[in-house]
């Protein structure tokens, strides 16, 4: 359901759309609908969105917003990400209220995963 003036869709850069799709399919079970060679969309993953072919990547080092996933088992999610070809950018660390790590997808985009304190 679309809600007035609420975040509705997000688009991420993906310098390698095929590798990015394969990564998110393997790590998180996402499915995609392609719209040409330079755009693919996903839905029902907490927020609908897509990946587009850019000249840059999304990173907090360059001022990008950070998209954060939730996991009830942080370590197993980290293993799945690495096995799917993701790169750990910041190892697991604690912060007030939980723990998290940052990772990069095959296109170099930065994401994070957090979990409640155990």
C-alpha atoms as an extended CHARMM CRD file, in Angstrom:
* protein
*
       118  EXT
         1         1  UNK       CA              0.0000000000        0.0000000000        0.0000000000  PROA      1               0.0000000000
         2         2  UNK       CA              1.3590000000        3.4090000000       -0.9350000000  PROA      2               0.0000000000
         3         3  UNK       CA              1.2650000000        5.8500000000        1.9750000000  PROA      3               0.0000000000
         4         4  UNK       CA              1.1540000000        9.6200000000        1.4620000000  PROA      4               0.0000000000
         5         5  UNK       CA              4.5520000000       11.2880000000        2.0150000000  PROA      5               0.0000000000
         6         6  UNK       CA              6.2580000000        8.1210000000        3.3040000000  PROA      6               0.0000000000
         7         7  UNK       CA              9.3710000000        6.5290000000        1.8320000000  PROA      7               0.0000000000
         8         8  UNK       CA              8.0910000000        4.3010000000       -0.9500000000  PROA      8               0.0000000000
         9         9  UNK       CA             11.0170000000        3.1100000000       -3.0680000000  PROA      9               0.0000000000
        10        10  UNK       CA             14.8010000000        3.1470000000       -3.0260000000  PROA      10              0.0000000000
        11        11  UNK       CA             17.2780000000        2.9270000000       -5.9000000000  PROA      11              0.0000000000
        12        12  UNK       CA             20.8960000000        1.8210000000       -5.5260000000  PROA      12              0.0000000000
        13        13  UNK       CA             23.7780000000        2.1300000000       -7.9340000000  PROA      13              0.0000000000
        14        14  UNK       CA             25.2120000000       -1.1600000000       -9.2500000000  PROA      14              0.0000000000
        15        15  UNK       CA             28.2370000000       -1.0010000000      -11.5220000000  PROA      15              0.0000000000
        16        16  UNK       CA             27.7800000000       -4.7430000000      -12.1770000000  PROA      16              0.0000000000
        17        17  UNK       CA             24.0520000000       -5.4590000000      -12.1490000000  PROA      17              0.0000000000
        18        18  UNK       CA             24.4110000000       -9.1950000000      -12.8850000000  PROA      18              0.0000000000
        19        19  UNK       CA             26.8510000000       -9.7550000000       -9.9930000000  PROA      19              0.0000000000
        20        20  UNK       CA             24.7490000000       -7.5820000000       -7.6690000000  PROA      20              0.0000000000
        21        21  UNK       CA             21.6000000000       -9.5710000000       -8.4870000000  PROA      21              0.0000000000
        22        22  UNK       CA             23.4170000000      -12.8670000000       -7.9420000000  PROA      22              0.0000000000
        23        23  UNK       CA             24.7760000000      -11.6400000000       -4.5920000000  PROA      23              0.0000000000
        24        24  UNK       CA             21.3920000000      -10.5220000000       -3.2080000000  PROA      24              0.0000000000
        25        25  UNK       CA             19.7040000000      -13.6790000000       -4.5130000000  PROA      25              0.0000000000
        26        26  UNK       CA             22.2720000000      -15.9040000000       -2.8040000000  PROA      26              0.0000000000
        27        27  UNK       CA             22.7150000000      -13.9300000000        0.4320000000  PROA      27              0.0000000000
        28        28  UNK       CA             19.0870000000      -12.9060000000        1.0680000000  PROA      28              0.0000000000
        29        29  UNK       CA             16.8720000000      -14.8500000000       -1.3580000000  PROA      29              0.0000000000
        30        30  UNK       CA             15.7460000000      -11.7790000000       -3.3060000000  PROA      30              0.0000000000
        31        31  UNK       CA             14.1380000000      -12.0250000000       -6.7410000000  PROA      31              0.0000000000
        32        32  UNK       CA             14.3270000000       -9.4290000000       -9.5040000000  PROA      32              0.0000000000
        33        33  UNK       CA             12.4870000000       -8.1270000000      -12.5480000000  PROA      33              0.0000000000
        34        34  UNK       CA             14.7690000000       -6.7000000000      -15.2500000000  PROA      34              0.0000000000
        35        35  UNK       CA             13.9170000000       -3.5450000000      -17.1780000000  PROA      35              0.0000000000
        36        36  UNK       CA             16.5510000000       -3.5410000000      -19.8910000000  PROA      36              0.0000000000
        37        37  UNK       CA             20.2740000000       -4.0260000000      -19.3410000000  PROA      37              0.0000000000
        38        38  UNK       CA             20.7620000000       -1.1380000000      -16.9390000000  PROA      38              0.0000000000
        39        39  UNK       CA             17.9520000000       -1.5330000000      -14.3790000000  PROA      39              0.0000000000
        40        40  UNK       CA             16.5580000000       -4.3200000000      -12.2120000000  PROA      40              0.0000000000
        41        41  UNK       CA             13.8720000000       -4.0890000000       -9.5400000000  PROA      41              0.0000000000
        42        42  UNK       CA             13.1180000000       -5.9960000000       -6.3360000000  PROA      42              0.0000000000
        43        43  UNK       CA             10.0010000000       -5.9980000000       -4.1730000000  PROA      43              0.0000000000
        44        44  UNK       CA              8.7210000000       -7.2730000000       -0.8520000000  PROA      44              0.0000000000
        45        45  UNK       CA             12.1170000000       -6.9460000000        0.8720000000  PROA      45              0.0000000000
        46        46  UNK       CA             11.0150000000       -4.5020000000        3.5570000000  PROA      46              0.0000000000
        47        47  UNK       CA             11.0550000000       -1.7180000000        0.9720000000  PROA      47              0.0000000000
        48        48  UNK       CA             10.6770000000       -2.0340000000       -2.8010000000  PROA      48              0.0000000000
        49        49  UNK       CA             13.5010000000       -0.7530000000       -4.9490000000  PROA      49              0.0000000000
        50        50  UNK       CA             15.9360000000       -1.3250000000       -7.7330000000  PROA      50              0.0000000000
        51        51  UNK       CA             19.5000000000       -1.1750000000       -8.9620000000  PROA      51              0.0000000000
        52        52  UNK       CA             20.6310000000        1.1250000000      -11.7790000000  PROA      52              0.0000000000
        53        53  UNK       CA             23.9130000000        1.2800000000      -13.7010000000  PROA      53              0.0000000000
        54        54  UNK       CA             25.9000000000        4.3610000000      -12.5440000000  PROA      54              0.0000000000
        55        55  UNK       CA             29.4330000000        5.7130000000      -12.6930000000  PROA      55              0.0000000000
        56        56  UNK       CA             29.8080000000        5.7200000000       -8.8710000000  PROA      56              0.0000000000
        57        57  UNK       CA             28.9910000000        3.5470000000       -5.8430000000  PROA      57              0.0000000000
        58        58  UNK       CA             27.1530000000        4.3300000000       -2.5840000000  PROA      58              0.0000000000
        59        59  UNK       CA             29.4600000000        4.6860000000        0.4240000000  PROA      59              0.0000000000
        60        60  UNK       CA             29.2450000000        6.5480000000        3.7140000000  PROA      60              0.0000000000
        61        61  UNK       CA             32.7860000000        7.7930000000        2.9570000000  PROA      61              0.0000000000
        62        62  UNK       CA             31.3050000000        9.8300000000        0.1000000000  PROA      62              0.0000000000
        63        63  UNK       CA             28.2470000000       10.9680000000        2.0610000000  PROA      63              0.0000000000
        64        64  UNK       CA             25.7640000000        8.3040000000        0.9940000000  PROA      64              0.0000000000
        65        65  UNK       CA             22.9030000000        7.2320000000        3.2210000000  PROA      65              0.0000000000
        66        66  UNK       CA             23.4960000000        3.8680000000        4.9030000000  PROA      66              0.0000000000
        67        67  UNK       CA             20.8530000000        1.1750000000        4.4240000000  PROA      67              0.0000000000
        68        68  UNK       CA             20.7950000000       -1.1180000000        7.4690000000  PROA      68              0.0000000000
        69        69  UNK       CA             19.3570000000       -4.6510000000        7.5010000000  PROA      69              0.0000000000
        70        70  UNK       CA             18.1740000000       -6.3550000000       10.7090000000  PROA      70              0.0000000000
        71        71  UNK       CA             19.2890000000       -9.8760000000       11.6290000000  PROA      71              0.0000000000
        72        72  UNK       CA             18.2640000000      -12.0600000000       14.5580000000  PROA      72              0.0000000000
        73        73  UNK       CA             21.5600000000      -13.9840000000       14.0790000000  PROA      73              0.0000000000
        74        74  UNK       CA             24.3000000000      -11.5250000000       13.1490000000  PROA      74              0.0000000000
        75        75  UNK       CA             27.0970000000      -14.0600000000       12.7660000000  PROA      75              0.0000000000
        76        76  UNK       CA             25.1570000000      -16.3620000000       10.4180000000  PROA      76              0.0000000000
        77        77  UNK       CA             24.0830000000      -13.4030000000        8.2790000000  PROA      77              0.0000000000
        78        78  UNK       CA             27.7180000000      -12.3060000000        8.0450000000  PROA      78              0.0000000000
        79        79  UNK       CA             28.7340000000      -15.8060000000        6.8950000000  PROA      79              0.0000000000
        80        80  UNK       CA             25.9940000000      -15.8140000000        4.2080000000  PROA      80              0.0000000000
        81        81  UNK       CA             27.1430000000      -12.4110000000        2.9360000000  PROA      81              0.0000000000
        82        82  UNK       CA             30.7730000000      -13.5050000000        2.6760000000  PROA      82              0.0000000000
        83        83  UNK       CA             29.8430000000      -16.8260000000        1.0260000000  PROA      83              0.0000000000
        84        84  UNK       CA             27.7380000000      -14.9240000000       -1.5270000000  PROA      84              0.0000000000
        85        85  UNK       CA             30.7100000000      -12.7300000000       -2.4700000000  PROA      85              0.0000000000
        86        86  UNK       CA             30.2220000000       -9.7390000000       -0.1810000000  PROA      86              0.0000000000
        87        87  UNK       CA             33.1880000000       -8.0340000000        1.4900000000  PROA      87              0.0000000000
        88        88  UNK       CA             33.1780000000       -7.1000000000        5.1830000000  PROA      88              0.0000000000
        89        89  UNK       CA             33.9960000000       -3.3890000000        5.3760000000  PROA      89              0.0000000000
        90        90  UNK       CA             33.7090000000       -3.0350000000        9.1790000000  PROA      90              0.0000000000
        91        91  UNK       CA             33.7690000000       -6.1480000000       11.3910000000  PROA      91              0.0000000000
        92        92  UNK       CA             31.1160000000       -6.6870000000       14.0620000000  PROA      92              0.0000000000
        93        93  UNK       CA             31.1740000000       -3.9680000000       16.7070000000  PROA      93              0.0000000000
        94        94  UNK       CA             28.9400000000       -2.9900000000       19.6120000000  PROA      94              0.0000000000
        95        95  UNK       CA             26.9710000000        0.2220000000       19.8810000000  PROA      95              0.0000000000
        96        96  UNK       CA             24.3660000000        1.3130000000       22.4570000000  PROA      96              0.0000000000
        97        97  UNK       CA             21.4580000000       -1.1130000000       21.9780000000  PROA      97              0.0000000000
        98        98  UNK       CA             23.0750000000       -3.6740000000       19.7090000000  PROA      98              0.0000000000
        99        99  UNK       CA             25.8570000000       -4.8670000000       17.4490000000  PROA      99              0.0000000000
       100       100  UNK       CA             26.4480000000       -4.4690000000       13.7320000000  PROA      100             0.0000000000
       101       101  UNK       CA             28.8370000000       -4.8240000000       10.8200000000  PROA      101             0.0000000000
       102       102  UNK       CA             29.1780000000       -3.1250000000        7.4530000000  PROA      102             0.0000000000
       103       103  UNK       CA             29.6170000000       -4.9040000000        4.1200000000  PROA      103             0.0000000000
       104       104  UNK       CA             30.0620000000       -4.1080000000        0.4540000000  PROA      104             0.0000000000
       105       105  UNK       CA             28.1390000000       -5.8190000000       -2.3400000000  PROA      105             0.0000000000
       106       106  UNK       CA             29.9490000000       -6.8560000000       -5.5590000000  PROA      106             0.0000000000
       107       107  UNK       CA             29.4650000000       -3.3390000000       -6.9820000000  PROA      107             0.0000000000
       108       108  UNK       CA             31.1620000000       -1.7850000000       -3.9190000000  PROA      108             0.0000000000
       109       109  UNK       CA             28.0180000000       -0.3310000000       -2.3240000000  PROA      109             0.0000000000
       110       110  UNK       CA             28.1350000000       -0.1540000000        1.4690000000  PROA      110             0.0000000000
       111       111  UNK       CA             25.3580000000       -1.6280000000        3.6450000000  PROA      111             0.0000000000
       112       112  UNK       CA             25.1390000000       -2.6070000000        7.3060000000  PROA      112             0.0000000000
       113       113  UNK       CA             23.4530000000       -5.3550000000        9.3330000000  PROA      113             0.0000000000
       114       114  UNK       CA             22.5040000000       -4.9160000000       12.9770000000  PROA      114             0.0000000000
       115       115  UNK       CA             21.1800000000       -7.1130000000       15.7440000000  PROA      115             0.0000000000
       116       116  UNK       CA             19.9310000000       -6.6470000000       19.2890000000  PROA      116             0.0000000000
       117       117  UNK       CA             22.3770000000       -7.3170000000       22.1060000000  PROA      117             0.0000000000
       118       118  UNK       CA             22.5710000000      -11.0450000000       22.8790000000  PROA      118             0.0000000000
